[in-house]
Structures are given as structure tokens and as C-alpha cells.
Amino acid sequence: MKFAKLTLASDYKIGKIDKRVYGSFVEHLGRCVYGGIYEPGHPSSDENGFREDVLELITELQVPIVRYPGGNFVSGYNWEDGIGPKENRPKRLELAWGTLETNEFGTDEFMKWCKKAGTSPMMAVNLGTRGPDEARQLVEYCNHAGGTYLSDLRKKYASALPYDVKLWCLGNEMDGPWQMGSKTAVEYGRTAYEASKLMKWVDPSIETVLCGSSGWHMKTFGEWETTALDIAYDTVDYVSMHQYHSNADEYLENFLAKGVETDSFIESVIAALDYVQGKRHTKKRIDISFDEWNVWYHSNGTKFEKWSKAPHILEDVYNFADALVVGTMLNSILRHSDRVKIACLAQLVNVIAPIMTEDGGKAWKQTIFYPFYYASKYARGYALQGITETSKYDTRWYSDVPDVDTSAVISEDGEELVIFAVNRDIKDSITLETKLCDFEGFVPVENIALQDCDAEDINTKDCEKVKPVSKELPELDGKMLRCELKPMSWNMIRLVKRKD
């Protein structure tokens, strides 16, 4: 018998949701920059070459931070190539992705774009082919007011005012053999320690993110975190984690269960961080920057001409099932909001992204746009420690997978309650019964769903098959809220406190 019960009480909070968990990621990869956020000559582009049709969609998502410039790209990047007059900037072979980098878009353009997009930069430094010296120089260029060679270069080329970048990634996936300048945990820990130390000597107000292992299934995972963090602990503030889910085996029930792996991964990283804290007998707690996460598998193996500029690579066309998995990953992030303080959906445009464009043409919303949009818009405040009881199922890889996956958020002023629920069952509707222990005066005002679609349905520039629908408001009987969740559906139920 399929069932789902959720119990909520306003005092049982997991933690305040840091707005930075709704961050995203822009890398010099494929058409994320060139043809994505930046396309001079496009009908919608402004005087800087920024596509305003793309900016409108990004503004809808309310993205508070954007990680830049990579990703694998950053491990071979000379930041100096992307400043100054564009006609003087060098073209480079970009080894991470086998493309040509023209450097016409660099640090100064990104900072200007962030301002127009209403977001803040999360900058990454190259700790692959370069090191602490170049890292602290980039901080000086970006954040020092003036009176030095580097800060005066910024004033000369781009901005009289400092960029005041507060959040910095210490390299990217440094245990990955695909990474330029990959390192052992000890090598990386020492490099990161020194880089973060020097960067904070330049600007003590910044926060830094230590690279965690590249993924949960890496042989280095766990030992990498504990070794590198133990070395760099005193100078860093967060540890990163990256996770992508795939449906490569085309086994739908298994794919929809992937969110349980996100829970396990987050909890494993927390265990590693707390182990190092305990080992060091310190009150300082290190939290998580989940700065790459998404579904990624459609575009694997894409062929393109090597050393071409902005080729069409990693352009996953997302389907309905992908949107449901993204919804469960968001639920997991919210359920761990006491420790996950930063998260970046990877990436923002074209490359494994919620927004897709055509060169010289339209921009549109992919299926995964919607779960992210509603979470970013309404899941602001405190995540609640809900008790979920639901029927379960087993797959090839997972056992005891909840049929219904939930999260709940109460607004900071206590006037609004939002429930997110994904019904993983591919055949049956399930009624979610939510007991509202102490939400007197709250009434449902909105019931939004992604539903009634085939798993493979996609959105294109001309046809949006997967889009939210407004449903009849759930039944509220005293303290019991009942809402039908269609088979294979993502749902948001919003309640507000009556003013009378």
C-alpha cells in the first residue's frame, strides 16, 4: 500500500538556509560563456556583449553567487590573460577541454556581468599549474583599493572601485588525474594552506573553499578530505563536494532514487569534517560548499573539432525525469542546511544547464529550471526537521528508497510555510498527509506541480512540454493537510498565515 505522512512543527528547525545554496556556475567551457552569457552582435546583447534575454532568465532564478572561471578550466588559466585591452589579449590552447580560448571575456567582464545580473562572484584560483603567489595577486587585483601595481591596473583597465570578492575556491578537483597539475592530498593541502594564508593576508575579510575529493566514488574520497583539511584547517572556511547523477543504464526507478546517494554523500563529508575538528580539538567548524551538482549524462561522448572556439559540447537536453532528480537533490540540500552553506548548480547556461540558447537566436528554460526556480524563490528562511513516513521500494543499486521525498521551509518571519515533495512512483498517485502541529491560522494558497509528462519529455526553443501547472488547493482539515501527488511528479505546496 503506497502512503506518505509528514509531520511538521515550527520549533523543529534544521538551520537557517544560507541564500548562497542557490548559487550557480559559469566556466569557460563550450558555449557557457561565448554564445551563452556573452554574445556580441546578438539582437538582445547590450553594449558589453551580454545577452539580455539570458540575463532575464537568470534574474528569475535569483542566483546570489556565481562560481567562475572553472572548473577544470581554472587549473591551467592565467588570470592576467583576461584583463586589459581585448585586442592585446593572447589566444591560448585550453587543455582541459581541448578548445581555443580567446580571452575576450575575463575577470573584468565577469565582474561587470555579475553586477548586471544582480549576483556576486565566487572566484576560483589556479592551484594546478600555478600557486599561492598568483592567487594572492588576483586577490590584490580584485579587492585592494589602490596604490599598488595590481590594484592600479584594475583602476586603469576596468574599475576605480574594488570588486570586493568575498568567496574564493582554492583550485578545482585537485585529486582528479584529468586535472592539470593534479596533486596528492599532502601536496594539495600544503599548497592550499599557503594560498589561503597569503590571500587572507591581502584581504582578511575573504572566505576560502578547500577542494574536497572530486567525487564520492573516487578512491581518494575520505582520506583526501581528512588529510588535506588537517593540513589547511587553520586558513580555510569550507570544503567543496561535487556530484552529478546519471541515467546511463536507462533504468528509471533506479535513476529516480539517486537522491538517496546525495544524502549519503553529504553525510559522509560531514563525518570527515567533524572527524578532523575532533582530532584537532578546535571549536572552529568547517562547513560544506556543494559547488558543483546536477544531472549529467546526455551529452557524454559529444564529438567536436579540437581547438575550436566555444564548440557545442556538454549541452545536455534535460527531460522530465531529470527535473524530478534535481528536485530530490534540492530537497537533500535543504535537509542539510545546517552544514551545506554554499551550493552551485552546474552550470548556468548551455553546458549542463537550466538555460539553453541558440547562437544568434532564442533562449529558453530547460526542464530542470523549474524545481530550482521555485526553491530559490520560496525556500528562504529555516529548513524544518520534518518526520516523513512513506512506503519504500528497492532497485538494483539502492534499497529502502522512499516513494515520496520531502523538505519543508518556514520563512524567516514565520508567516509562510512551503513543502516540496517528489513522488518517485512511476505508476501510482500517493496522497501526502501532512500534520501541521502548531501552524494555527495557516491556509494553503498555492499548489504547483510538474506532472503528467513522459519521462523523456523535453523543452525546446519552440515547445515547452515540461512546465509547472497550478492545481486545486490541498484539503485542510484541522491540523491535517492532504494533497494528491501524481505519479512521477514534483510538487510545491505553499501556505501562509491569515492576517485576520
Backbone torsions as a table, in degrees:
resi	resn	phi	psi	omega
1	MET	NA	123.4	-179.3
2	LYS	-80.4	133.9	178.9
3	PHE	-154.1	161.4	175.3
4	ALA	-153.6	125.2	178.3
5	LYS	-128.2	135.9	179.9
6	LEU	-128.7	131.8	177.3
7	THR	-116.6	127.3	-177.5
8	LEU	-127.8	139.0	173.3
9	ALA	-135.7	136.7	-171.7
10	SER	-64.7	-26.8	-178.1
11	ASP	-81.1	-15.2	-176.6
12	TYR	-92.4	85.6	-176.4
13	LYS	-104.6	139.2	173.7
14	ILE	-76.6	-47.0	-179.7
15	GLY	169.9	167.0	177.1
16	LYS	-73.6	135.9	-179.8
17	ILE	-80.4	118.6	175.4
18	ASP	-72.4	128.4	-177.6
19	LYS	-59.0	-20.8	-177.4
20	ARG	-71.4	-6.9	175.9
21	VAL	-71.4	-9.3	177.1
22	TYR	-101.6	31.0	177.9
23	GLY	-78.6	172.1	177.0
24	SER	-141.4	-164.3	-164.9
25	PHE	-150.0	129.8	174.6
26	VAL	-124.6	118.7	179.6
27	GLU	-120.7	151.2	171.6
28	HIS	-75.5	81.3	-175.0
29	LEU	-149.0	125.6	179.5
30	GLY	54.4	-130.9	-177.2
31	ARG	-106.0	27.0	177.9
32	CYS	-67.9	-46.9	177.4
33	VAL	-88.6	-66.8	-176.0
34	TYR	-79.2	110.4	-174.9
35	GLY	96.3	-8.0	178.1
36	GLY	-107.1	-87.8	178.9
37	ILE	-82.1	-19.1	-172.4
38	TYR	-131.9	117.6	178.7
39	GLU	-153.8	82.4	177.6
40	PRO	-55.5	137.6	-179.9
41	GLY	93.1	-12.1	175.5
42	HIS	-68.1	144.5	-178.7
43	PRO	-54.1	-28.4	-177.8
44	SER	-96.1	-3.5	-173.1
45	SER	-74.1	143.9	177.9
46	ASP	-85.7	-170.0	-176.8
47	GLU	-65.9	-16.8	178.1
48	ASN	-94.2	-3.4	-177.6
49	GLY	88.2	7.3	-179.8
50	PHE	-82.2	127.6	179.7
51	ARG	-72.4	115.3	-177.0
52	GLU	-77.6	-24.4	174.9
53	ASP	-66.6	-35.7	175.6
54	VAL	-70.5	-42.4	179.0
55	LEU	-59.0	-36.7	178.3
56	GLU	-61.8	-41.6	179.1
57	LEU	-70.0	-38.9	178.0
58	ILE	-64.1	-40.0	178.2
59	THR	-60.8	-37.7	176.0
60	GLU	-58.5	-38.1	-177.4
61	LEU	-73.2	-15.8	179.5
62	GLN	53.9	54.3	-177.4
63	VAL	-79.9	117.6	-174.3
64	PRO	-83.2	-26.4	178.5
65	ILE	-140.2	151.7	175.0
66	VAL	-134.1	122.0	178.8
67	ARG	-76.7	140.5	-173.2
68	TYR	-162.1	148.0	2.0
69	PRO	-99.5	10.9	178.0
70	GLY	179.2	173.4	13.9
71	GLY	77.8	171.4	-179.3
72	ASN	-55.3	-32.0	-179.3
73	PHE	-54.7	-39.2	-170.9
74	VAL	-67.4	-23.3	-175.6
75	SER	-72.3	-6.5	173.7
76	GLY	-128.6	15.6	-171.2
77	TYR	-92.6	131.4	170.4
78	ASN	-97.7	107.3	-172.9
79	TRP	-61.2	-26.9	-179.3
80	GLU	-64.8	-21.9	179.7
81	ASP	-66.0	-22.0	-173.1
82	GLY	-104.9	25.6	176.0
83	ILE	-129.8	164.6	178.1
84	GLY	84.4	-175.9	-178.3
85	PRO	-56.9	132.9	-175.5
86	LYS	-62.7	-32.9	-178.4
87	GLU	-67.8	-16.6	-179.9
88	ASN	-98.4	-3.5	-175.2
89	ARG	-79.1	138.2	-176.2
90	PRO	-78.7	145.6	168.7
91	LYS	-85.8	138.3	-176.4
92	ARG	-130.0	150.4	166.6
93	LEU	-74.3	124.0	-178.1
94	GLU	-98.5	106.8	-168.7
95	LEU	-76.9	-24.8	-176.9
96	ALA	-62.9	-39.9	-175.2
97	TRP	-120.7	0.8	176.9
98	GLY	70.2	37.6	-177.6
99	THR	-122.5	177.0	175.9
100	LEU	-99.8	126.0	176.8
101	GLU	-104.2	117.8	-178.7
102	THR	-85.9	-18.5	-179.7
103	ASN	64.4	17.6	176.9
104	GLU	-71.4	-18.6	172.7
105	PHE	-116.5	121.6	-178.0
106	GLY	-141.6	-156.2	-174.6
107	THR	-55.6	-47.2	-176.6
108	ASP	-65.3	-40.8	177.6
109	GLU	-65.9	-39.5	179.8
110	PHE	-63.1	-42.3	179.5
111	MET	-63.7	-39.5	178.1
112	LYS	-66.9	-40.7	178.5
113	TRP	-63.8	-42.1	178.7
114	CYS	-56.9	-43.2	-179.5
115	LYS	-61.9	-42.0	-179.4
116	LYS	-71.2	-32.3	-179.7
117	ALA	-81.3	-6.1	-179.5
118	GLY	69.4	34.6	-178.9
119	THR	-129.2	174.4	179.8
120	SER	-117.3	146.9	-178.8
121	PRO	-78.8	141.9	168.7
122	MET	-119.3	97.3	-170.8
123	MET	-87.5	143.6	174.1
124	ALA	-110.3	143.6	177.6
125	VAL	-109.6	153.2	-178.4
126	ASN	-82.6	107.0	173.7
127	LEU	-112.8	20.2	175.9
128	GLY	-94.4	-74.0	178.8
129	THR	-88.2	-8.0	178.5
130	ARG	-127.4	-162.1	-173.3
131	GLY	-160.2	-155.6	-173.8
132	PRO	-58.2	-35.1	-176.6
133	ASP	-65.0	-49.0	179.0
134	GLU	-64.7	-33.6	179.3
135	ALA	-64.3	-47.0	-178.7
136	ARG	-70.3	-28.2	176.9
137	GLN	-67.3	-38.7	177.9
138	LEU	-65.3	-38.5	176.3
139	VAL	-62.4	-41.8	179.0
140	GLU	-63.6	-43.5	179.1
141	TYR	-60.0	-42.8	-175.1
142	CYS	-79.0	-39.1	-164.1
143	ASN	-115.1	-17.1	-178.0
144	HIS	-79.3	139.3	-172.0
145	ALA	-63.4	-41.6	-177.6
146	GLY	159.0	174.2	177.9
147	GLY	92.5	2.9	174.6
148	THR	-124.1	165.1	-177.0
149	TYR	-56.7	-48.0	-174.6
150	LEU	-72.8	-43.1	179.3
151	SER	-67.2	-33.4	177.6
152	ASP	-72.3	-27.7	172.1
153	LEU	-62.0	-44.6	178.2
154	ARG	-60.1	-42.8	-179.8
155	LYS	-65.2	-35.7	-179.5
156	LYS	-71.1	-43.7	-172.2
157	TYR	-87.9	-33.8	-164.5
158	ALA	-143.2	-51.7	-168.5
159	SER	-146.3	126.3	176.1
160	ALA	-69.1	-29.9	-179.4
161	LEU	-94.6	146.8	176.0
162	PRO	-62.3	153.4	177.1
163	TYR	-77.5	-22.9	175.1
164	ASP	56.2	50.1	178.7
165	VAL	-74.5	122.7	-173.4
166	LYS	-96.8	-20.8	-171.4
167	LEU	-124.9	128.4	-172.9
168	TRP	-134.0	131.7	175.8
169	CYS	-92.8	131.3	-178.5
170	LEU	-89.8	73.8	-178.6
171	GLY	84.0	-166.6	-175.9
172	ASN	-150.8	125.4	171.3
173	GLU	43.6	53.3	-169.7
174	MET	-73.5	-8.1	174.8
175	ASP	-90.7	-3.5	-176.9
176	GLY	-82.3	127.1	179.3
177	PRO	-64.4	-17.2	176.0
178	TRP	-77.4	-7.5	-174.4
179	GLN	-87.1	134.5	172.5
180	MET	-63.4	125.2	179.8
181	GLY	73.4	30.9	179.4
182	SER	-58.7	155.1	-171.1
183	LYS	-138.3	162.4	167.8
184	THR	-75.4	167.6	-179.7
185	ALA	-61.0	-38.5	-179.9
186	VAL	-69.1	-46.1	178.4
187	GLU	-58.8	-46.4	-178.4
188	TYR	-68.4	-42.2	-179.9
189	GLY	-57.0	-42.8	179.1
190	ARG	-66.6	-44.3	-179.5
191	THR	-63.2	-44.5	-179.2
192	ALA	-65.6	-40.0	178.2
193	TYR	-57.5	-49.9	-176.8
194	GLU	-68.6	-40.9	179.9
195	ALA	-62.0	-48.7	-179.2
196	SER	-62.9	-39.1	179.2
197	LYS	-60.6	-49.5	-177.6
198	LEU	-68.3	-39.2	178.9
199	MET	-60.8	-40.3	179.8
200	LYS	-76.9	-22.8	171.6
201	TRP	-66.9	-35.7	176.9
202	VAL	-70.5	-44.5	-179.4
203	ASP	-142.4	98.5	-177.2
204	PRO	-66.1	-10.1	-176.6
205	SER	-84.3	-7.7	-174.4
206	ILE	-82.5	161.4	171.7
207	GLU	-117.2	148.3	-177.6
208	THR	-125.9	150.5	-177.5
209	VAL	-116.6	118.1	176.0
210	LEU	-77.8	139.4	176.1
211	CYS	-69.6	123.4	166.3
212	GLY	-81.5	-177.0	175.6
213	SER	-61.0	153.6	-175.7
214	SER	-65.8	-20.0	-179.7
215	GLY	-174.5	162.2	-176.8
216	TRP	-63.7	-29.7	-175.5
217	HIS	-93.0	4.3	175.2
218	MET	-70.2	142.9	177.1
219	LYS	-62.9	-25.2	-178.2
220	THR	-81.3	-13.6	-173.8
221	PHE	-59.0	139.3	179.5
222	GLY	95.4	-66.4	178.4
223	GLU	-65.6	-35.9	176.9
224	TRP	-60.2	-50.3	-178.9
225	GLU	-58.1	-48.9	-174.6
226	THR	-70.1	-36.4	-179.1
227	THR	-72.7	-54.2	-177.2
228	ALA	-64.1	-41.2	-178.8
229	LEU	-66.9	-39.7	179.0
230	ASP	-58.7	-37.8	-179.9
231	ILE	-72.2	-43.3	-171.5
232	ALA	-97.7	3.1	-168.6
233	TYR	-49.2	-45.3	-171.4
234	ASP	-68.3	-19.0	-175.0
235	THR	-112.4	-3.2	-176.0
236	VAL	-114.4	167.5	-174.6
237	ASP	-122.6	-27.4	-178.6
238	TYR	-140.7	162.2	170.4
239	VAL	-121.7	136.6	-177.3
240	SER	-85.7	156.3	168.2
241	MET	-140.7	145.5	-179.6
242	HIS	-127.2	138.6	177.4
243	GLN	-153.2	130.7	173.3
244	TYR	-124.9	141.1	177.8
245	HIS	-107.5	144.0	-177.1
246	SER	-125.7	150.6	171.1
247	ASN	-115.3	40.4	-174.5
248	ALA	-61.1	-28.8	-179.0
249	ASP	-86.2	-1.9	176.9
250	GLU	55.1	34.9	177.5
251	TYR	-107.7	97.7	-166.5
252	LEU	-60.0	-46.7	-178.7
253	GLU	-59.2	-36.6	178.8
254	ASN	-69.6	-41.7	179.9
255	PHE	-61.9	-44.8	-179.2
256	LEU	-65.4	-17.7	179.4
257	ALA	-85.9	-4.7	-171.3
258	LYS	-58.0	-25.1	-179.9
259	GLY	-59.5	-26.8	178.3
260	VAL	-65.3	-27.6	177.2
261	GLU	-71.9	-32.1	175.7
262	THR	-63.6	-44.6	176.1
263	ASP	-56.2	-48.9	-177.1
264	SER	-63.3	-40.9	-179.5
265	PHE	-63.0	-50.0	179.7
266	ILE	-57.1	-45.4	-177.5
267	GLU	-67.5	-31.5	175.7
268	SER	-68.5	-40.4	177.7
269	VAL	-65.3	-42.7	177.4
270	ILE	-57.9	-43.4	179.8
271	ALA	-59.9	-41.4	179.5
272	ALA	-65.9	-43.0	-179.7
273	LEU	-64.5	-41.7	-179.2
274	ASP	-70.9	-31.8	175.5
275	TYR	-60.6	-46.2	-178.7
276	VAL	-66.7	-39.2	177.0
277	GLN	-59.8	-45.7	179.5
278	GLY	-64.9	-41.7	179.4
279	LYS	-60.1	-34.7	-177.0
280	ARG	-91.3	-3.6	179.5
281	HIS	52.3	49.9	-176.3
282	THR	-122.0	151.4	175.6
283	LYS	-82.9	-15.3	-178.7
284	LYS	-69.1	125.1	179.8
285	ARG	-107.1	135.8	177.4
286	ILE	-101.2	130.6	179.4
287	ASP	-108.2	-176.3	-169.6
288	ILE	-106.0	137.9	166.6
289	SER	-111.9	102.0	-179.0
290	PHE	-85.8	69.2	-162.8
291	ASP	-91.6	12.1	162.7
292	GLU	-148.2	120.2	174.9
293	TRP	-154.7	143.9	176.3
294	ASN	172.7	-176.8	166.9
295	VAL	-95.9	137.9	-177.3
296	TRP	-155.2	113.0	174.4
297	TYR	-168.0	-23.0	-174.8
298	HIS	-61.3	-37.1	-170.3
299	SER	-98.8	3.6	-178.9
300	ASN	-60.5	134.4	179.4
301	GLY	87.5	8.4	178.2
302	THR	-60.9	132.2	178.8
303	LYS	-94.5	145.6	177.4
304	PHE	-155.7	166.5	179.6
305	GLU	-77.1	121.6	-178.5
306	LYS	-64.8	144.4	-179.3
307	TRP	65.7	25.8	172.8
308	SER	-92.9	158.6	-179.4
309	LYS	-87.7	129.3	173.2
310	ALA	47.8	56.9	177.9
311	PRO	-71.5	163.5	178.5
312	HIS	-80.4	86.7	179.2
313	ILE	-128.1	151.7	178.8
314	LEU	54.7	35.6	-179.6
315	GLU	-95.7	72.6	178.5
316	ASP	-59.2	128.8	171.4
317	VAL	-96.8	108.1	-170.0
318	TYR	-81.1	144.5	179.4
319	ASN	-109.5	-177.6	-177.0
320	PHE	-61.4	-44.1	179.8
321	ALA	-60.2	-37.9	178.1
322	ASP	-60.0	-39.9	-180.0
323	ALA	-62.6	-37.0	178.9
324	LEU	-66.6	-41.0	179.3
325	VAL	-66.4	-40.8	175.0
326	VAL	-59.4	-39.0	177.1
327	GLY	-60.9	-39.6	178.6
328	THR	-71.2	-33.9	177.0
329	MET	-65.5	-40.2	175.6
330	LEU	-62.6	-41.5	176.5
331	ASN	-58.2	-42.6	-180.0
332	SER	-63.4	-43.2	177.6
333	ILE	-60.1	-44.1	179.8
334	LEU	-65.1	-39.7	179.9
335	ARG	-68.1	-14.9	178.0
336	HIS	-116.7	31.5	-175.1
337	SER	-68.6	-12.5	175.2
338	ASP	-72.1	-20.9	-178.4
339	ARG	-124.1	-27.7	176.5
340	VAL	-87.9	106.2	-174.2
341	LYS	-105.4	-15.5	179.5
342	ILE	-139.8	140.7	173.5
343	ALA	-151.7	143.8	-177.6
344	CYS	-131.0	112.1	172.4
345	LEU	-65.5	125.6	-176.2
346	ALA	-108.8	125.8	-10.4
347	GLN	-109.6	-159.7	-171.1
348	LEU	-95.8	-40.8	-175.6
349	VAL	-136.4	132.0	172.2
350	ASN	67.6	-51.4	-177.1
351	VAL	-87.9	111.3	-175.5
352	ILE	33.7	65.9	-164.1
353	ALA	-136.8	157.2	176.3
354	PRO	-76.2	-15.3	-178.5
355	ILE	-119.6	133.3	178.9
356	MET	-122.6	146.6	177.8
357	THR	-132.7	162.0	166.1
358	GLU	-114.0	145.1	180.0
359	ASP	-59.6	122.4	179.1
360	GLY	75.1	1.9	-173.9
361	GLY	-127.4	-138.0	-170.6
362	LYS	-79.6	164.4	166.9
363	ALA	-124.1	143.3	-178.5
364	TRP	-148.6	168.2	-176.7
365	LYS	-92.0	125.7	172.6
366	GLN	-78.9	169.9	-176.7
367	THR	-59.3	-36.7	-175.8
368	ILE	-73.9	-9.2	178.1
369	PHE	-57.6	-40.2	-167.0
370	TYR	-73.0	-46.8	176.8
371	PRO	-58.7	-38.6	179.0
372	PHE	-66.5	-43.7	-179.3
373	TYR	-58.1	-48.6	-175.9
374	TYR	-70.4	-36.1	176.3
375	ALA	-65.6	-46.4	-179.0
376	SER	-62.4	-36.6	-177.1
377	LYS	-77.6	-40.0	-169.9
378	TYR	-113.4	-19.7	-178.5
379	ALA	-91.3	63.9	178.0
380	ARG	-120.8	127.2	-177.7
381	GLY	136.3	-123.5	-177.6
382	TYR	-121.4	130.9	173.0
383	ALA	-75.4	136.1	-178.6
384	LEU	-96.8	145.8	177.7
385	GLN	-85.2	78.6	179.9
386	GLY	-76.1	151.2	173.7
387	ILE	-104.6	115.3	-178.1
388	THR	-108.9	126.7	171.7
389	GLU	-118.0	124.6	-176.5
390	THR	-151.9	156.6	172.3
391	SER	-64.1	160.0	-173.4
392	LYS	-135.4	166.8	177.2
393	TYR	-144.6	165.5	179.5
394	ASP	-116.1	150.3	175.1
395	THR	-129.8	-175.0	177.7
396	ARG	-58.1	-39.1	-173.3
397	TRP	-104.5	-23.6	-171.2
398	TYR	-127.8	151.8	174.7
399	SER	-125.8	155.0	178.8
400	ASP	54.3	48.3	177.6
401	VAL	-81.1	123.7	179.0
402	PRO	-61.5	131.5	175.2
403	ASP	-62.1	-36.7	-179.8
404	VAL	-119.7	127.1	-179.1
405	ASP	-109.1	129.4	-172.8
406	THR	-132.2	158.6	164.1
407	SER	-149.0	160.3	-178.7
408	ALA	-145.8	145.4	-175.9
409	VAL	-137.4	134.0	171.5
410	ILE	-108.1	136.7	-176.9
411	SER	-64.6	161.7	-176.5
412	GLU	-61.2	-33.3	179.2
413	ASP	-87.0	0.0	177.6
414	GLY	73.2	15.1	-174.5
415	GLU	-100.9	-7.2	-175.6
416	GLU	-141.2	139.0	178.1
417	LEU	-124.4	131.5	179.7
418	VAL	-125.7	132.8	178.2
419	ILE	-117.9	130.1	174.7
420	PHE	-111.0	135.2	-178.4
421	ALA	-145.8	133.3	174.8
422	VAL	-115.1	122.6	172.8
423	ASN	-91.1	110.6	-178.4
424	ARG	-79.9	-17.3	-175.8
425	ASP	-64.0	129.0	-174.0
426	ILE	-86.5	-7.2	-176.8
427	LYS	-120.8	-37.3	-168.4
428	ASP	-110.8	140.9	166.7
429	SER	-72.5	150.8	177.7
430	ILE	-134.1	132.2	176.5
431	THR	-86.0	119.9	175.7
432	LEU	-87.5	117.3	176.7
433	GLU	-102.4	115.1	-177.6
434	THR	-110.2	121.0	176.0
435	LYS	-89.4	116.6	179.9
436	LEU	-97.1	95.5	-169.8
437	CYS	-62.5	-42.5	-174.1
438	ASP	-143.2	44.4	-179.8
439	PHE	-110.2	51.0	-179.8
440	GLU	-59.7	135.5	178.4
441	GLY	86.5	-5.1	178.4
442	PHE	-81.4	137.6	178.7
443	VAL	-133.6	145.5	177.6
444	PRO	-69.2	136.9	-179.8
445	VAL	-125.4	-13.3	-178.0
446	GLU	-154.6	139.9	178.2
447	ASN	-139.4	101.0	-174.2
448	ILE	-111.2	142.7	179.9
449	ALA	-146.3	151.7	161.0
450	LEU	-105.0	117.0	-172.1
451	GLN	-159.6	176.3	175.0
452	ASP	54.9	38.5	176.7
453	CYS	-123.6	155.5	170.0
454	ASP	-76.4	151.1	-177.9
455	ALA	-55.3	-32.5	-174.4
456	GLU	-93.8	2.4	179.6
457	ASP	-62.5	138.2	-178.4
458	ILE	-129.2	169.7	171.1
459	ASN	-107.3	141.9	176.4
460	THR	-126.7	179.0	-179.9
461	LYS	-64.4	-22.7	-175.5
462	ASP	-110.9	-12.5	-175.4
463	CYS	-147.8	121.3	179.1
464	GLU	-105.1	93.4	-179.8
465	LYS	-76.8	-33.7	-175.9
466	VAL	-108.4	108.1	-179.7
467	LYS	-151.8	157.5	-176.6
468	PRO	-68.6	146.6	174.7
469	VAL	-123.7	145.7	175.4
470	SER	-88.9	127.1	-178.4
471	LYS	-107.2	168.3	173.7
472	GLU	-59.2	142.1	-177.5
473	LEU	-63.9	144.5	179.7
474	PRO	-62.8	156.1	177.5
475	GLU	-78.7	130.0	176.8
476	LEU	-116.9	115.1	-179.1
477	ASP	-121.3	97.3	-175.2
478	GLY	65.6	-115.6	179.6
479	LYS	-98.9	4.2	-175.9
480	MET	-107.1	122.6	177.4
481	LEU	-106.6	127.2	-179.1
482	ARG	-120.3	129.0	-178.4
483	CYS	-139.8	128.3	176.7
484	GLU	-78.4	129.5	175.9
485	LEU	-107.0	116.1	-179.6
486	LYS	-64.2	158.7	175.4
487	PRO	-56.5	141.6	179.9
488	MET	45.8	72.2	-177.8
489	SER	-142.0	149.0	169.0
490	TRP	-106.6	137.6	-172.9
491	ASN	-138.2	145.1	171.1
492	MET	-130.5	125.1	177.5
493	ILE	-115.6	124.1	-177.3
494	ARG	-117.7	131.0	178.3
495	LEU	-123.1	148.0	177.0
496	VAL	-130.5	156.1	178.9
497	LYS	-83.2	128.0	179.2
498	ARG	-61.2	146.1	-178.9
499	LYS	-84.4	-20.1	-177.5
500	ASP	-80.2	NA	NA
